[in-house]
Amino acid sequence: MTTATVKAVPAAVEVHDVHKWYGTHRVLDGVDLSVRPGEVTVILGPSGSGKSTLLRVVNHLEKPEIGHVSINGELIGVRQHGGRLKELSERAILAQRSRIGFVFQNFNLFPHLTVLENVAAAPAATGQLDRTAARQLARELLDRVGLADKAAAYPRQLSGGQQQRVAIARALALRPGVILFDEPTSALDPELVGEVLAVIKDLAKSGTTLVIVTHEIGFAREIADRVVFIDDGRIVEQGPPAEVLDRPRHERTRDFLSKVL
């Protein structure tokens, strides 16, 4: 595989004082987070703590009420105008999202397209590559995730683990500076989890910037440069896995880990 064609420059992510609420329910309450280029950040926390919403704010699938996100210094979803932040056009937001990979819980593949077509669609549609080059890139990426032999298959013909690996290849196809994973193994049968985690481990070793929401504590311990524990919309503590997972400082973190370890 010619890895130069699929590798992107790792991006830095900055989340600054982000607040998000739905009605009277505050989902994110003043979140500040910095992710260095090439860093693997794993976000842990109980259900409803705001983990997935935080990821969706990063690529502006959710708009924060207060605060902002920047990637490599570029504001996401907004621009400065007269001392205020003004929403970008949907077209401009879509262009920014094309540089931010997102792997969802439930794959979100196009059922009417083959595996190869699913992976090739975005770089061709955005004009990054012509159709022939996009298909060649898709073949390289499918080889990278161990699915070169499934290029002509349709999503319904694949296992859940295989579909998620296709989704990862699709996220890589736009050569994003950062990839966000929203509980990528939560919809899988237990025996299929390992094959998806192995692909993510390979990405981590390649130096890609990854932000991963997961409930897989052992995986977090193995792969993360930093673990972030979030509860009730706030970051409670963060640090290297050995500190947060083995010697948590906050009582809420200790209580959460006692229930999942």
MISE-776872 format. One record per atom (N, C-alpha, C, O): residue in one letter; x negated, z negated, y negated. Coordinates in steps of 0.2 Angstrom, whole numbers, plus 5000, padded with zeros to 4 digits. Layout:
N
AXZY/...
***
This chain:
261
M499650005006/M500050005000/M499650004994/M499149964994/T499750044989/T499450044983/T499749994978/T500150004974/T499449934978/T499749874975/T499749884967/T500149854964/A499249924965/A499249934957/A499949964955/A500049954949/T500249994959/T500950024956/T501449974956/T501949994953/V501349914959/V501949874959/V501749804956/V502249764955/K501149794953/K500949734951/K501049734943/K500949774940/A501349674941/A501449664933/A501049614931/A500749574935/V500949614924/V500549554921/V501049494921/V501549494918/P500749434923/P501149374923/P501349354916/P500949364912/A501949324916/A502249314909/A502249234908/A502349194913/A502249214902/A502349144900/A503049134898/A503349174895/V503349084900/V504049064898/V504149004894/V503848954896/E504449004889/E504548944885/E505348934884/E505648974881/V505548874886/V506248854885/V506248804879/V505948744880/H506548814874/H506548764868/H507148734866/H507648764864/D507248664867/D507848624865/D508548664867/D508948674863/V508548684873/V509148724875/V509748674877/V509648624881/H510348684874/H510948654875/H511448704877/H511548754874/K511848684883/K512348734885/K512948694887/K512848644891/W513548704885/W514148674887/W514748714888/W514748774885/Y515148694893/Y515848734894/Y516348684892/Y516448634895/G516748704887/G517248654884/G516848594882/G516448594878/T517148534885/T516848474883/T516248454888/T515948394887/H516148494893/H515648474898/H514948504896/H514848564896/R514448454895/R513748484893/R513348494899/R513248444903/V513148554900/V512848574907/V512048564906/V511748544910/L511848584900/L511148574898/L511048534892/L511448554887/D510648484891/D510648434886/D509948434883/D509548384884/G509748484879/G509048474876/G508448494881/G508048454881/V508548544884/V507948564889/V507348594886/V507448644882/D506748564887/D506148594885/D505748604891/D505648564895/L505548674892/L505148684898/L504648744896/L504748794893/S503948734898/S503448784897/S503248804904/S503048764908/V503148864906/V502948894912/V502348934910/V502448984906/R501748924912/R501148964911/R501149024915/R501449034920/P500849074912/P500749144916/P500449134923/P499949094924/G500749154928/G500549154935/G500749084938/G500549074944/E501049044935/E501248974938/E501848984942/E502349024941/V501848944947/V502448934952/V502848864950/V502548814951/T503448874947/T503748814945/T504348804949/T504748854950/V504448754953/V505048734957/V505548684954/V505248634952/I506148704953/I506648654950/I507048624955/I507348664959/L507048564955/L507448524960/L508048484956/L507948474950/G508548464960/G509048424957/G509648424961/G509748474965/P510148374960/P510748374963/P511248434961/P511148464956/S511748444965/S512248494963/S512548474957/S512648414955/G512648524952/G512948514946/G512448494941/G512648474935/S511848484942/S511348454937/S511148504932/S510848484927/G511348574933/G511148624928/G510548664929/G510348714925/K510348664936/K509748704938/K509948784937/K509548814934/S510448804940/S510648874940/S510748894933/S510648954931/T511148854929/T511248874922/T510648884918/T510648934914/L510148844920/L509548854916/L509248914918/L508948954913/L509248934924/L508949004926/L509349064922/L509049104920/R509949054922/R510349104919/R510249114911/R510349164908/V510149054908/V509949054901/V509249094900/V509249124895/V508849084905/V508149114904/V508249184903/V507849214899/N508649224907/N508749294906/N509349314902/N509549374902/H509649264899/H510249274894/H510849294898/H511249324895/L510949284904/L511549294907/L512049234905/L512649244905/E511749184902/E512149134899/E511849124892/E511249114891/K512249114887/K512049114880/K512049034878/K512549004879/P511449004876/P511448934874/P511748924868/P511748964863/E512148864867/E512448854861/E511848834856/E511948844850/I511348794858/I510848774854/I510148794857/I510148794864/G509648814854/G508948824857/G508848894858/G509348934857/H508248914861/H508148974863/H507648984868/H507248934870/V507549044871/V507049054876/V506549114874/V506849154871/S505949104875/S505449164874/S505049174880/S504949134884/I504849244881/I504449264886/I503849304883/I503949354880/N503249274884/N502649304881/N502749304873/N502549354870/G503149254871/G503149254863/G503749294861/G503949284855/E504149334865/E504749374863/E505349334864/E505449314870/L505749324859/L506349294860/L506849334864/L506849394864/I507249294869/I507649324874/I508349324871/I508649274870/G508649384870/G509349384869/G509549374861/G510149394859/V509049364857/V509149354850/V508549374846/V508049394849/R508649374840/R508149384835/R508149344829/R508749324827/Q507649334825/Q507649294819/Q507949344814/Q507749394813/H508449314810/H508749354804/H508949304799/H509449264800/G508549304793/G508749264788/G508649184790/G509049144787/G508149174794/G508149104796/G508549074801/G508549024803/R508949124804/R509449104809/R509349154815/R508949204815/L509549134821/L509549174827/L510149214828/L510749194828/K510049284828/K510649334829/K510649364835/K510049384838/E511149374839/E511249404845/E511049474845/E511249514841/L510649494850/L510449564851/L511049604853/L511549574856/S510949674853/S511449714856/S511449704863/S510849684866/E511949724867/E511949724874/E511449764877/E511149754882/R511349824874/R510849874876/R510149844876/R509649844880/A509949804870/A509349774869/A509249714874/A508649704877/I509749684876/I509749624880/I509549654887/I509149624891/L509949704889/L509849734896/L509049764896/L508749754902/A508849784891/A508149804891/A507649744892/A507149754896/Q507849694889/Q507449634891/Q507449604898/Q506949584901/R508049604900/R508249584907/R507849624912/R507649604918/S507649694911/S507349734915/S506649704916/S506249734921/R506349664912/R505749634913/R505749564916/R505249534916/I506349544918/I506449474921/I506749484927/I507349504928/G506349474933/G506749484939/G507149424941/G507049364939/F507749434944/F508149384946/F508449394953/F508649444955/V508349344957/V508549354964/V509049294965/V508949234964/F509649324967/F510249274967/F510349244974/F510049264979/Q510849194974/Q510949164981/Q511249214986/Q511049214992/N511649264983/N512049304988/N511949374988/N512349414989/F511249394986/F510949454987/F511149504982/F510749534979/N511849514981/N512149564976/N511849634977/N511649664972/L511749654983/L511549724984/L512149774983/L512749754984/F512049834982/F512549884982/F512749904989/F512349934992/P513349894991/P513549904998/P513549985000/P513450005005/H513650024995/H513650094996/H513050134996/H512950194997/L512450094994/L511850124994/L511450105000/L511450045002/T510950145002/T510450125007/T510050075004/T509950064998/V509650045009/V509149995007/V508650025002/V508449994996/L508350085003/L507950124999/L508250134992/L507950124987/E508850154992/E509150174986/E509350114982/E509250114976/N509450054985/N509549994981/N508949974977/N508949954972/V508349984981/V507749964978/V507450014972/V507249994967/A507650074973/A507450124969/A507850134963/A507650164958/A508450104963/A508950124958/A508750104951/A508850144946/A508550044950/A508350014943/A507850054940/A507950074934/P507250064943/P506750094939/P506850164937/P506650194932/A507350204942/A507550264940/A508050264934/A508050304930/A508550224935/A509050214930/A508750194923/A509050224918/T508250154923/T508050134916/T507550184913/T507250174908/G507350234917/G506850284915/G506150264916/G505650304913/Q506050214919/Q505350194920/Q504950244924/Q504350254923/L505350264929/L505050314934/L505550364935/L506150364935/D505250424937/D505750484939/D505950464947/D505750414950/R506450504949/R506750484955/R506250484961/R506250444965/T505750534961/T505250534967/T504850474966/T504750444972/A504550454961/A504150404960/A504450334961/A504150294964/A505150334959/A505550274961/A505550264968/A505550204971/R505750314972/R505850304979/R505150294983/R505150254988/Q504550314980/Q503950304983/Q503750224982/Q503550194986/L503950204976/L503850134974/L504250094979/L504050034981/A504850114980/A505350074984/A505050064991/A505150014994/R504750124994/R504450125000/R503950075001/R503850035006/E503450074995/E502950024995/E503149954995/E502949904999/L503749934991/L503949874991/L504349844997/L504249794999/L504649895001/L504949875007/L504449865012/L504549815016/D503949895012/D503349885016/D503049815015/D502849775019/R503049795009/R502749735006/R503149675009/R502949625011/V503849685009/V504349635012/V504449635019/V504949605022/G504149685023/G504149695030/G504749725032/G505049715038/L505049775028/L505649815030/L505549885029/L506049925027/A504949915030/A504849985029/A505350025034/A505550075033/D505449995040/D505850025045/D506650025044/D507050055047/K506849995038/K507549985037/K507750025030/K508250015028/A507350075028/A507450105022/A508150145022/A508450145017/A508350175028/A508950215028/A509550175030/A510050195030/A509450105031/A510050065033/A510450045027/A510150055021/Y511050025028/Y511449995023/Y511449925023/Y511349895029/P511649885018/P511549815018/P512049785023/P511749735026/R512549815025/R513049785030/R512649785037/R512849745041/Q512149825038/Q511849835044/Q511249785045/Q510849785050/L511149745040/L510549695040/L510749625040/L511349605039/S510349585043/S510449515043/S510449485036/S510149515031/G510649425035/G510649395028/G509949385026/G509749395020/G509449365030/G508749365028/G508449425026/G508049435021/Q508649485030/Q508449545028/Q508649575021/Q508349605017/Q509349555020/Q509649575014/Q509249535008/Q509149565002/Q509149475009/Q508749435003/Q508049465002/Q507849464996/R507749485007/R507049525006/R507149585003/R506749604999/V507649625004/V507849685000/V507949664993/V507749704988/A508349614992/A508449594985/A507849574981/A507749584975/I507349544985/I506649524982/I506349594980/I506049594975/A506349634985/A505949704983/A506349734977/A505949764973/R506949734977/R507349764971/R507049724964/R506949764959/A507049664965/A506749624959/A506049644957/A505949654951/L505649664962/L504949684960/L504949754958/L504449774954/A505449794959/A505449864957/A505349874950/A505049934948/L505549834945/L505449844938/L504849814936/L504749814930/R504449784940/R503749754939/R503849704933/R503549714928/P504249654935/P504349604929/P503749554929/P503349544933/G503749524923/G503249474921/G503349414924/G502949374925/V504049394926/V504249334929/V504849354933/V505249394932/I504849314939/I505449324943/I505749254944/I505449204945/L506449254943/L506849194944/L507249194951/L507549244952/F507149144954/F507549134961/F508049074961/F507849024959/D508649094962/D509249044961/D509449024969/D509849064972/E509148974971/E509248954978/E509249014983/E509749024986/P508649044984/P508649104988/P508849104995/P508949154998/T508849044998/T508949035005/T509648995006/T509748985012/S509948975001/S510548935002/S511148975006/S511548935009/A511149035006/A511649075009/A511449095016/A511849135019/L510849075018/L510649105025/L510749055030/L510748995029/D510749075036/D510749035042/D510049005043/D509549035041/P510048945046/P509348915046/P508848955049/P508248945047/E508948985054/E508449025057/E508149085053/E507649115055/L508549105048/L508249155044/L507949135037/L507649175034/V507949075036/V507649045030/V506849065030/V506649085024/G506549055035/G505749065035/G505549125033/G505049135030/E505949185035/E505649255033/E505749265026/E505249295023/V506149235023/V506249245015/V505749195012/V505449225007/L505649135014/L505149095011/L504449125012/L504049115007/A504349155017/A503649195018/A503549245013/A502949255011/V504049285011/V503949335006/V503849304999/V503349324996/I504149244998/I504049214991/I503349184991/I503049184986/K503149154997/K502449134997/K501949184995/K501449174992/D502049244998/D501549304997/D501549314989/D501049334987/L502149314986/L502149334979/L501849274975/L501449294970/A501849214977/A501549164974/A500749174974/A500449164969/K500549194980/K499849204981/K499549264976/K498949264975/S500049304975/S499849364971/S499749354963/S499549394960/G499949294961/G499849274954/G500449294950/G500449284944/T501049304953/T501649324949/T501949254947/T501949204950/T502149254941/T502549194938/T503249194941/T503649234941/L503349134944/L503949124948/L504249054945/L503949004944/V504949054945/V505348994943/V505848994949/V506249044949/I505848944953/I506248944959/I506648884959/I506448824959/V507348894959/V507848834961/V507948834968/V508148884971/T507748774971/T507848774978/T508048704980/T507948654977/H508248694987/H508348624990/H507848614995/H507848564999/E507348664996/E506848665001/E506248624999/E505848644996/I506348555000/I505748514998/I505148525001/I504648524997/G505048545007/G504448555010/G504148615007/G503548625006/F504548665006/F504348725003/F504048714996/F503548744994/A504448674992/A504148654985/A503548624986/A503048634982/R503448574990/R502748544991/R502248594992/R501648584990/E502348644996/E501848694998/E501648744993/E501048764992/I502148764989/I502048824985/I501948804978/I501648844974/A502248754975/A502348744968/A501648724965/A501348684968/D501548744959/D501048714955/D501348654951/D500948614950/R502048664950/R502348604946/R503048604949/R503348654950/V503248544949/V503948524951/V504348494945/V504048454942/V504948524944/V505348494939/V505948464942/V506348504945/F506148404940/F506748374943/F507248364937/F507048334932/I507748394938/I508348394933/I508948364935/I509148374941/D509248324931/D509848284932/D510248284926/D510048264921/D510948294927/D511348284922/D511148324915/D511248304910/G510948384917/G510748434911/G510048414908/G509948444903/R509648364910/R509048344907/R508448344912/R508548334918/I507948364910/I507348364914/I507148284914/I506948254909/V507148254920/V506948184921/V506248174921/V505948134918/E505948214925/E505148214926/E504948284929/E505248314932/Q504248294928/Q503948354930/Q503248334931/Q502948294928/G502948374935/G502148364937/G502048404943/G502448434946/P501348394945/P501148424952/P501548394958/P501848344957/P501648434963/P502048414969/P501848344971/P502348304973/A501248334972/A501048264974/A501248204970/A501348154973/E501348214964/E501548164959/E502348154960/E502548104961/V502648214959/V503448204958/V503748194965/V504248154965/L503448224970/L503748214977/L503548154981/L503948124984/D502948134979/D502648074983/D502648014979/D502647954982/R502548014972/R502547964968/R502947964962/R502747964956/P503647984963/P504047994957/P504047924953/P504147874955/R504047934946/R504047884942/R504747864940/R504947804939/H505247904940/H505947894938/H506347874944/H506347904949/E506747824943/E507247794948/E507747844950/E507847854956/R507947894946/R508447944948/R508047994953/R508448014957/T507448004951/T507048054956/T506948024963/T507048054968/R506847954963/R506747924969/R507347924973/R507347934979/D507947914970/D508547904973/D508747974976/D508947974982/F508648024972/F508748094975/F508348114981/F508548134986/L507648104980/L507248114986/L507348074992/L507248104998/S507548014991/S507747974997/S508348005001/S508347985007/K508748044998/K509348075001/K509148135004/K509548165009/V508648175002/V508548235005/V507948245009/V507848295013/L507448195009/L506848195013/L506948175020/L506548165024/
***
